[in-house]
Amino acid sequence: MVCAVIVGLIVLLVAAGTIVLVVQGKRQPSGEPLYVAMGSSFAAGIGLGDRAPDSPFACMRTINSYPAQLASKLGLSLVDATCSAATTTHILNGGQYFQRPQLDAVTPATKLVTITSGGNDVGYVGDLSALAAREDGSLSGWLTGRLLGAPDLARPRDFGKVRRDLATVVQRIRQHAPEARVVLVTYLNILPPEGTCTALNITAAEAGAMRKVGDEVAAATRDAARDSGALLVDMEHLGAAHNACSPEPWVNGWKDPQGTSFHPNLRGAQAMAAAIAAALVRNP
């Protein structure tokens, strides 16, 4: 009898959670879409303060994300379509947490679109987190190692798809908003140019393998900008001296008290907003 009650409660909790996801996921960004932000958690600003008002819980958008700061700098109303864990496929086709495509936020009135995406397509931050978790000595780390094992760092990763999808996103935006400025923004450097450090909680060999993944995601973004004619803001280049091992990091290491592991800290988000604003001035 007790087991049946427990099972019933679990079923009710799962059902309630699913209903919340559906209702939240179907909630559309509101406001005048002069500026539309797209992308994954690097753009959503996960861990950077309070949740953005009326945003889906699962997307983890915050009030200090680089899009929020950029909108304030430029005096543009923001429709934020970013969502943690999003891939380029989610931007194009939707399906994440019952959401529509992020592209749907663009209208003919849109003047600016920023996009930071591609890392989740190839398991960049996910693999970094799995590697670090296995070595942190905690119960969650032990469970990660036992249940998931080590990520296969030698597996094929389709960087070509990232490049093609990002270029397609730009083309689709121009179909909806021909006059909009479209900006592709690379991910900030997480890893140092060589070796590792205690902040990362991974070995030098693991860092070397994941450094190549980060470099390839940035290269795919650069290629997509070239192929599509979008403006490129290369934060991998601009943030080279501010990786997680540096004296003044723009991105958190593993279990950083200032925010979410392997994601931009507040300084990083501010730097991204400032770099995009400056690029728009240089390229009117």
C-alpha positions as CSV (number, residue, x, y, z in Angstrom):
1,M,0.0,0.0,0.0
2,V,2.8,2.4,0.9
3,C,4.7,1.6,-2.3
4,A,1.5,2.3,-4.3
5,V,1.1,5.7,-2.6
6,I,4.8,6.6,-3.3
7,V,4.4,5.6,-6.9
8,G,1.2,7.6,-7.2
9,L,2.9,10.7,-5.7
10,I,5.9,10.3,-8.1
11,V,3.5,10.1,-11.1
12,L,1.6,13.2,-9.9
13,L,4.8,15.2,-9.5
14,V,6.0,14.2,-13.0
15,A,2.7,15.1,-14.4
16,A,2.6,18.5,-12.6
17,G,6.2,19.2,-13.8
18,T,5.3,18.4,-17.4
19,I,2.3,20.7,-17.2
20,V,4.5,23.5,-15.9
21,L,7.0,22.9,-18.7
22,V,4.3,23.0,-21.3
23,V,2.6,26.1,-20.0
24,Q,6.0,27.9,-19.5
25,G,7.4,26.7,-22.8
26,K,4.4,28.0,-24.7
27,R,4.8,31.4,-23.2
28,Q,6.1,33.8,-25.9
29,P,8.5,36.6,-25.3
30,S,6.6,39.9,-25.0
31,G,7.5,43.5,-25.9
32,E,8.4,45.4,-29.1
33,P,11.1,43.3,-30.9
34,L,13.4,46.1,-32.0
35,Y,16.2,43.9,-30.6
36,V,15.9,40.1,-30.6
37,A,18.4,38.0,-28.8
38,M,18.9,34.3,-29.7
39,G,21.1,31.6,-28.4
40,S,22.0,29.3,-25.5
41,S,22.9,29.8,-21.8
42,F,25.9,31.9,-22.7
43,A,23.4,34.5,-24.1
44,A,20.7,33.8,-21.6
45,G,23.0,34.8,-18.8
46,I,22.5,31.8,-16.6
47,G,23.5,32.5,-13.0
48,L,23.7,36.3,-13.4
49,G,21.1,37.5,-11.0
50,D,17.4,37.4,-10.9
51,R,15.3,35.6,-13.6
52,A,14.2,37.8,-16.4
53,P,10.5,38.8,-15.8
54,D,8.0,36.5,-17.4
55,S,10.6,34.2,-18.9
56,P,10.3,30.3,-18.9
57,F,11.9,28.9,-15.7
58,A,13.8,26.3,-17.7
59,C,15.4,28.9,-20.0
60,M,17.2,30.5,-17.0
61,R,17.3,34.0,-18.6
62,T,18.5,36.6,-16.2
63,I,18.4,40.4,-15.9
64,N,22.2,40.7,-16.2
65,S,22.7,38.7,-19.5
66,Y,24.7,40.4,-22.2
67,P,21.5,41.0,-24.3
68,A,19.8,42.8,-21.4
69,Q,22.9,44.9,-20.8
70,L,23.2,45.6,-24.6
71,A,19.6,46.6,-24.9
72,S,20.1,49.1,-22.0
73,K,23.2,50.5,-23.7
74,L,21.5,51.0,-27.0
75,G,18.1,52.1,-25.7
76,L,16.3,49.3,-27.6
77,S,13.4,47.3,-26.4
78,L,14.5,43.7,-26.1
79,V,12.6,40.5,-26.9
80,D,14.8,37.8,-25.4
81,A,14.3,34.4,-27.1
82,T,17.5,32.8,-25.6
83,C,17.3,29.6,-23.6
84,S,19.7,27.5,-21.7
85,A,20.6,24.2,-23.4
86,A,19.4,25.5,-26.8
87,T,21.0,24.3,-30.0
88,T,21.0,25.8,-33.4
89,T,18.2,23.4,-34.3
90,H,16.1,24.8,-31.5
91,I,16.7,28.3,-32.9
92,L,15.5,27.2,-36.4
93,N,12.8,24.6,-35.5
94,G,11.9,24.9,-31.9
95,G,11.0,21.9,-29.8
96,Q,13.0,22.8,-26.7
97,Y,10.8,22.7,-23.6
98,F,7.7,22.9,-25.9
99,Q,8.9,26.2,-27.3
100,R,8.5,27.5,-30.8
101,P,11.6,28.4,-32.9
102,Q,13.5,31.3,-31.5
103,L,13.4,32.8,-35.0
104,D,9.7,33.4,-34.5
105,A,10.5,36.4,-32.3
106,V,11.8,38.3,-35.3
107,T,9.4,40.7,-37.1
108,P,9.7,43.3,-39.9
109,A,10.2,45.9,-37.1
110,T,13.3,44.2,-35.8
111,K,16.4,46.3,-36.1
112,L,19.0,44.2,-34.3
113,V,19.5,40.4,-33.7
114,T,22.4,38.8,-31.8
115,I,23.1,35.1,-31.8
116,T,25.5,33.0,-29.6
117,S,24.9,29.3,-30.2
118,G,26.6,26.1,-31.3
119,G,28.3,24.9,-28.2
120,N,25.4,22.6,-27.2
121,D,25.3,21.1,-30.6
122,V,28.7,19.5,-30.0
123,G,28.6,19.0,-26.2
124,Y,31.2,21.7,-25.4
125,V,30.2,22.9,-21.9
126,G,28.3,19.6,-21.2
127,D,31.5,17.6,-21.6
128,L,33.6,20.1,-19.7
129,S,31.1,19.9,-16.8
130,A,31.0,16.1,-16.9
131,L,34.8,15.9,-16.8
132,A,35.0,18.3,-13.9
133,A,32.2,16.7,-11.9
134,R,33.9,13.3,-12.0
135,E,36.9,14.8,-10.2
136,D,35.3,16.9,-7.5
137,G,35.0,14.2,-4.8
138,S,31.3,14.9,-4.2
139,L,28.3,12.5,-4.2
140,S,27.0,14.1,-7.4
141,G,30.5,13.7,-9.0
142,W,30.6,10.0,-8.0
143,L,27.2,9.5,-9.4
144,T,28.1,11.3,-12.6
145,G,31.1,9.0,-13.1
146,R,29.2,5.8,-12.2
147,L,26.1,6.5,-14.2
148,L,27.4,8.5,-17.2
149,G,31.0,7.6,-17.3
150,A,33.6,9.7,-19.0
151,P,32.5,11.6,-22.1
152,D,34.1,10.3,-25.3
153,L,36.4,13.1,-26.2
154,A,37.4,11.5,-29.5
155,R,33.9,11.2,-30.8
156,P,33.0,13.0,-34.1
157,R,31.4,16.4,-33.6
158,D,29.5,18.0,-36.5
159,F,31.0,21.5,-36.6
160,G,29.9,21.8,-40.2
161,K,26.3,21.6,-39.1
162,V,26.9,24.4,-36.6
163,R,28.3,26.6,-39.4
164,R,25.5,25.8,-41.8
165,D,22.8,26.2,-39.2
166,L,24.1,29.6,-38.1
167,A,24.3,30.8,-41.7
168,T,20.7,29.6,-42.2
169,V,19.6,31.5,-39.1
170,V,21.0,34.7,-40.6
171,Q,19.3,34.0,-43.9
172,R,15.9,33.4,-42.2
173,I,16.2,36.5,-40.2
174,R,16.8,38.6,-43.3
175,Q,13.6,37.1,-44.8
176,H,11.6,38.4,-41.9
177,A,13.5,41.6,-41.2
178,P,15.6,42.7,-44.3
179,E,16.9,45.9,-42.6
180,A,18.0,44.2,-39.3
181,R,21.6,44.2,-38.2
182,V,22.5,40.5,-37.5
183,V,25.5,39.9,-35.2
184,L,27.1,36.5,-34.6
185,V,28.9,36.4,-31.3
186,T,31.4,33.7,-30.4
187,Y,31.7,32.1,-27.0
188,L,34.2,33.5,-24.5
189,N,37.4,31.6,-23.8
190,I,36.9,29.1,-21.0
191,L,40.2,27.4,-21.3
192,P,43.8,28.8,-21.2
193,P,46.0,28.6,-24.4
194,E,47.7,25.6,-22.9
195,G,47.6,23.4,-19.8
196,T,45.0,23.6,-17.1
197,C,44.5,25.0,-13.6
198,T,42.8,24.2,-10.4
199,A,39.8,26.3,-11.3
200,L,38.9,23.9,-14.1
201,N,39.2,20.7,-12.2
202,I,40.2,18.8,-15.3
203,T,43.6,17.4,-16.5
204,A,45.8,19.0,-19.0
205,A,45.0,16.3,-21.6
206,E,41.3,16.9,-21.1
207,A,41.7,20.6,-21.4
208,G,43.7,20.1,-24.6
209,A,40.9,18.0,-26.1
210,M,38.1,20.4,-25.1
211,R,40.2,23.5,-26.2
212,K,40.0,22.1,-29.7
213,V,36.2,21.8,-29.4
214,G,35.9,25.4,-28.3
215,D,38.2,26.6,-31.1
216,E,36.2,24.7,-33.7
217,V,32.9,26.2,-32.4
218,A,34.4,29.7,-32.7
219,A,35.8,28.8,-36.2
220,A,32.3,27.6,-37.3
221,T,30.8,30.9,-36.1
222,R,33.4,32.9,-38.0
223,D,32.8,30.9,-41.1
224,A,29.0,31.4,-40.8
225,A,29.5,35.1,-40.4
226,R,31.6,35.2,-43.5
227,D,29.2,33.0,-45.5
228,S,26.1,35.0,-44.5
229,G,27.5,38.5,-44.3
230,A,26.6,38.9,-40.7
231,L,28.7,41.1,-38.4
232,L,31.1,39.0,-36.3
233,V,32.0,39.9,-32.7
234,D,34.8,37.5,-31.9
235,M,34.7,37.2,-28.1
236,E,37.1,34.2,-28.2
237,H,39.7,36.5,-29.6
238,L,38.7,39.6,-27.5
239,G,38.6,37.5,-24.3
240,A,41.7,35.5,-24.8
241,A,43.4,37.0,-21.8
242,H,40.3,36.5,-19.6
243,N,39.8,32.7,-19.5
244,A,38.8,30.9,-16.3
245,C,42.5,30.4,-15.3
246,S,43.4,34.1,-15.7
247,P,43.8,36.7,-12.9
248,E,40.7,38.6,-14.3
249,P,38.4,35.9,-15.7
250,W,35.4,36.7,-17.8
251,V,34.1,33.2,-17.4
252,N,33.7,31.0,-14.3
253,G,35.6,27.8,-13.6
254,W,34.1,24.7,-12.0
255,K,31.9,25.4,-9.0
256,D,32.7,29.1,-9.0
257,P,30.8,31.0,-6.3
258,Q,30.2,34.0,-8.6
259,G,27.9,32.1,-11.0
260,T,27.3,29.0,-13.1
261,S,30.3,26.7,-14.0
262,F,32.0,27.4,-17.3
263,H,29.7,30.3,-18.2
264,P,30.2,34.1,-18.3
265,N,30.5,35.9,-15.0
266,L,29.2,39.5,-14.7
267,R,32.4,41.0,-16.0
268,G,32.2,38.7,-19.0
269,A,28.6,39.6,-19.8
270,Q,29.5,43.3,-19.5
271,A,32.5,42.8,-21.8
272,M,30.3,41.0,-24.4
273,A,27.7,43.8,-24.4
274,A,30.4,46.5,-24.6
275,A,32.1,44.7,-27.5
276,I,28.9,44.3,-29.5
277,A,28.0,48.0,-28.9
278,A,31.4,49.1,-30.1
279,A,31.3,46.9,-33.2
280,L,27.9,48.3,-34.2
281,V,29.4,51.8,-33.9
282,R,32.4,50.9,-36.1
283,N,30.1,49.1,-38.6
284,P,27.0,51.4,-39.0
